[in-house]
């Protein structure tokens, strides 16, 4: 019985003693080294500005209509007031719908981001996965998002290997 217990304890200790292999990547660094990512971000920023100006123009139309209504409200009949109020509400709804169309969770902005950036992120993920598999890493941690990481040895950072695998040398 003591022998079995001793062997079991020895087995548990030997399993626990096996060190897990970790690697780090710095996604911010990797993404900054990829020109296509920077181009995608610039394209997204340009589109966002264009869309924002369209939304603001619609909102300004609604505001102008409201200001005109306020000036002339005392001279309008009840029917005219209702008609203009409904027109203002419709214009405000147009602006809100346009904002949702471009910037909503399933809007043009999200679709464009997925079209431009997701393939880059997928390529990075696949490169990391390949390197981790080849080198038998148990985990790869993103240094940029690991907020509680205080220090990590540069020798376990595989960011440059990932870039090389993607065809970007630094």
Protein Blocks (a to p, Z undefined) as FASTA:
>chain_A
ZZmmmmmmmmmmmmmmpccddddddfklmmmmmmklmmmmmmmmmmmmmmmmmmmmmmmm
mmmmmmmmmmmmmmpcfklmmmmmmmmmmmmmmmmmmmmmmmmmklmklmmmmmmmmmmm
mmmmmmmmmmmmmnopabdcdfklmmklmbdcfklpcklmmmmmnopaZZ
